Amino acid sequence: MATIGRSTTADGALERLAVGARIDSIGMSIDQPCGVHDHAVLLAAALGDAGCSCGLRWLSRRGKTLAAERADLRAWARSLTDELQRTPPDALLLHYSVFAFSHRGVPLFVRPVLAALRDRQVPLVTFMHEFAYPWSLGGVRGKVWAATQRLALIEVVRASAAIVVSSDARAEWFRARPWLVRRQTFVAPVFSNLPAPAERAPDGARIARLGLFGYAHEGVAADVVLDALRLLRDDGEQLELVLLGAPGRASPAGARWQQAVDERGLTGAVDFSGRLPAQDLSDELSRCTVILFAERGGPTSRKTTLAASLASGRPVVALDGRNSWPQLLGAGAAIVVPPDPRSLASALARLLTDDAERARQGERGRAFAQRVMSVEQSARIVGDALARAISGAG
């Protein structure tokens, strides 16, 4: 059975790791900005702040032809091999997001990267960001992705001394797959990639502002959010919904939202911020009266959008789902309601009329994010995984 590493055992391990340890973080991106790249940069800095040396060796791909991408990858892999040979680290930290290692969804670039790492005889810890497409989505193309990505995952797990995942559900997923070799598994909730807000706007504006950060995913319950907004406006509430961040109005996701908005007669009540610099996005979150988390699966520890929403200090209202995070529920860090328009509208109406409760709820969420979903906490847990891998390799 996989062993789940937690923060209660991590502090001493991170101190051991910090004594002269050298870590190389490795990964790929296709598009910029890239949340996995931002995560790797911030985590490397936090490990560095703890005293160890953590370099970043990253390939930024540009969506070229397959031949051109193969050539770029070979050159990068050769350079990576040479650098690791010249200055061998104590451990490698691979940030694995499978589509970044793929061409049109097929993970063609996994094996060359593993080959560049395997000969170094240095323990590899893999942070599993996104690792396998669901069997149930995407039709025939989705089945090809699901099958080939699982085959690649077998190789990645076999090459790893330990793995890190961002939720208990994902740790259980790895434990329950008999076709994967067992590796010690650590759970490190994700953290916000955004800086702290520059300033907090005063509460109590004439028109309440609902914010939704992370609206483009297919699992977001746009119908529930917009129907709740319609109910509140019919009851006389003066409020607007702002869809925050990328990809913006001029995108397939934006078009889907706009169509749903028009169908409900909400034109003018919903706006898009569009893609924003990180500081501006953080400031926009802090200006919201209430922030929504509307994924049908529920609020989980693997969503940076949830981490950023909580860290903003504004009250968060989330839809309940099968993956709702027990630790968040127990702490009352967000108000979690059944996934139907009336339940959501009722919870929002109560918050909108109670300034003191909004402030209290926002502070509960921020305190939870600082305690459980911070980069420092993630560094402790990943540091534990790295220290144990180094010790085991010796």
N, C-alpha and C positions, 0 to 999 in steps of 0.2 A: 504493500500500500504506500502511496506517496505520502511524504511527510510535509505538512503545511507549515512553512516558516512564518513567524509573526514578529511584530515589533517588540514584543516583550523579551525576546532573546537577542535583539539586534544590536543594542547599544555597545556591549563589550566587543562584539565581532567587528563593528565598524572601527572601534579604537584599534583593534589588532590590525585591521586592514590598512589603517592610516600610517602605520610605522613602515615607511619606505616602500610601500606597495606601488606598482605601476600598472594601470589598467588602460587598455585601448578599447574604446567604444566604436563599433562598426555598424554601418547600415547604408541604406539607399533611400532615395526619394525620387518621385517622378515629377510632381508638381510642387510649386512654391506659392504660398506658404504651406509647409508640411507639419502637421501636428506631431508626427513621430520624431521628425528631426528636432523640433522645438523641445520635445520631451527629453531627447538624448542630450541636447546642449545644456538644459537646465540641470538634469541629473548629473552630468559630468561636472558641472560647476559646484554642485552641492557635495559631491564626493571629494572634489578638490578642496573645498572649504574645510572638510573634515581632516585634511592633511595628506591625502594620497595624490598621486599624479594620475590624471585621467584625460588622455588625449582622444580626439575625435577623428576618425578616418572614414569619410563619407563620400559616396558617389551620388551626385545629382544628375539624374537622367532627364532627357528632354523629349522623350516620345518620338525618337527617330525610327527609321526603318530597322527591321530585325538585323540585317547585316551590319549596319552602322552601330547599333546598340551592342552587338556581340563584340565588335572591335573595341568599343569604349570599355566594355567590361573586362576584356582580356588585358588591356593596358592598365586599367585600375588594379586588377587582381595581381598582375606582375609587380606593380609598384608596391602594393600592400605586402606581398610576400617578401620583397626586398627590405622594406622598412621593418617588418617584424623580425627578419633575420639579423639586421644590423643592431636593433635595439629591442631585444625580446622583452615583452611585458611579463608581469606575474600572472595575469589572467586577461581574457578577452570577454567583452560584454557585447553580444550581438543583439541589435534591435531588429526584430523580425516582424515585418508587415508584408504579408505574402504577395500582394499585388505590386508592391515596389520591386519585388524580385521576379516579376512576371512580364511576359510579352502577351498582350491581349488576354490577360487572365491566366495564362499557362505558365507555371513557375520554372521557366527555362534557365534562370540565372542562379538558382539555389546551389546546384552542384558545383559550378566553378568557384563560387565564394567559399563554400565549405572546403573545397580542395586547397584553396589558398590558406585556410586557417588550420587545416588538419595536420599538416606537416610540422607545425611549430611546436608540438608537444607541450602546449600551454593549455590549462583548463579553460573551457568555454562555458559561460553562463549566457543563456538566451532569454531576453525579455520578449515574451509572446504578445505582441500588440494585436495583430490580426493574423490568423494562421490557417483558416480553412473556410471556404464558402459553404453555406448551408445547402444540404441536398434538396431542400424543398423550394428553392427560389431559382428563377432565371431560365426555366425551360431546359431545352437540350444543351444550350450553352452553359447554363448553370451546372448541369450534371458533369460536363467536361471539367469545368473549374473545380467543382467539389472533389472529383476523383483525382485529378492531377495534383491538386494542392495537398491532399491527404498523403499521396505518395511522397511528395517533397517533405512533408512534415515528419514522416518516419525517419528520413535522413537527418533532419535538423535535430530532432530529439535524441537520436542515437549519438550524434556528435557532441551533445551538450553534457556537461557534468551536472548541471542543475538548470531548472527553468523558473522564470518569474512570470506570474500572471496577475491580472488586475482585479480579479474577483474570486470569491469562493466557488461560484458556479463554474467558472473556467477551470479551477483546480480540480473540481469533481469531474469535469468533462475529460481531462487528461487521465485521471485515475480510472475512469470507467471504460477506457478504450483498450481492449486486450491486444490490439495490433501495434500499440506503442510500447517501447521499452519504458520501464519505470525509472523516473528520475526524481530526486528531491525537488519539491515544488514549493515556492514561496509566493505569498499573496501580498502585492504592493498596490494599494489603491492609487489611481492616477491623481495627478495634481493639476492645478490650473497653469496653463502656459502664458497667462496674461500677467502683466505687472499690476501692482496695487493701483486703485484709482487715484488720480491726481487730487481730486476734491470731490466731496459729496454734495450733491444738489439738495437744497432744502426740500423737506417733504411737504405734502399738502398743496400741491399745484392744483389749479382750477380743473384741469383735465387729467385724470389719472392715466398713468402710462404702464401698460402691461408689456413686459419684454419677453421674447422667446428666442433664446440662443441655441442654435442647433435645430433648425426647422426643415432642412432639406432631405433628411433621411426618410426612406419609405415607411419606417416604423413610427413616425410621428403622427399622432392622432389629430390631424388638421380639422376634421369634421367636429370632434368634440370641442376643440378650442373655439372655433368660429361659431358653433351653435351656442356655446356658453356666452360668448361676446354678444351675440344677437339677443339672448335673454336679458343680459345686464343692460344693454342699451334700451331695450323695450321697457325695462323697469325704471328708466330715467337716469341711469348712471352715465356720467360724462367721462368717457374713457376711450383710449386708442390702444391698438396692438401694434407693436413694432417688432418686426422680424429682423433680428440682429446678426450681422456678419455675412460672410459669403454663403451662397453664391450670388445673392441679390435678385432683383426683380427680373432682369434679362437673362434668365436661365430656365431650363426645363422645370426645376422645382419651383421657381418663382412663378412661372406660368400656371402650374397646377394650383398654387395658392391663390393667385389672382382670379382664376376661374371660379374657385370655391367661394371667394369673397364676393364676386359679382352675383353669383347665384343666390346668395343670402341677403343681398341688398346692403352690403357693408362697405361699398365703395367710399373711400374717404376716411374710413375708420381703421384701416390697416395700412401700414407703411413699411418700407424696406430700408434698412440703413445701408445695404450694400457692403462690399469688402472694405474693412477699415484697418488702419495700423493698430498694432496691439494696444498701445496706450489709449487711443481713441475708443476702441471697443470696450476696454475696461471702464473708461469714464461713462460710456453710454449705459453699460450695465448698472453702474452706481446711480444713474439718474432715473431708473425705473421705480415706479411705486411698488410693483410686485413683479417677480420673475416666474415664468412658467417653465416646467419641465414636462414635456408632453409625449414622451415615448411610451408606446403601448406596453412595452416590457417592464416598465416601472423604473424608478431611480436606482441606478447601480453604481458600484465603485469603479467601473471601468469607463466612465464618461467624463471627459475633460470639460464638456459643456456644463455638467452638473457641478463639478469642482469649481469652475469659474463663477457660476451663478451663486453658489453658497459663499464663496470668498468675497463677493462684492459687498456683502453686508446687507443686502436687500432680502426681504422675505421670499421664500421659494415655495410655490405650490406645485406639487407633482401628481401625476396620475398613477394610481396603483397598478401593479402588474405582476406577472409570475416571477420576475427577477428583482422585485423590490428588495432593497438591502436591509436586512434586519437591524444592523448596527445604526444605520441612519434613522430608521423608524423608532428604535428604542431611545435614541437621543433627542427625538423631536426636532431634528435639524431642518426638516421641511414638513410642510403640511401636505399629507398624502391622502388623496380622495379617490373614491371609485371613479372609473373612467367613463363617466357619462356627463352630458352637458349641465344638467341641473345640479349635480353634486359639485362640479367645478364652479359653477356660477354662484352657488350658495357660499362656498368657502371664500371666493374672491369678494363677494359682497360684505362678508363679515370683516375681512381685513381692510377693505377700502374705507370702512366707517370707523376704524379704531386705530388711531395714530400710535398709541402706546403699544398695542399688540404687534403692529407692524415692526416697530423698533425692537421689541423683545424677540420676535421671531427671526428678524434679520441677524441679530446678535447671536442667537443660538446657532444659526447656520454658519456664520463666520467662525465661531469658536470651534465648531465641529470640523470645518475645513482646515483650520490651523492645526488641530490636534491629530486628525486622521488622514486628511487628504492634502498634505503639504509635501513639497519637494524634499524637505529635511527628513520627514518620516519615510518617504520612499527611499532616500539614500541610506537610511539605517537598515532597511529590509534588504535592499539590493547589496549593500555592503556585507550583510550577514551571508548572503548567498555566495558572494565572491570570496569572502574569508574562508568559508567552509570548503569551497572548491579548491582554493590554493592549498589549504591544509590537507585535503584529501589527495591532491596531486603529489604532495611530498611524501 
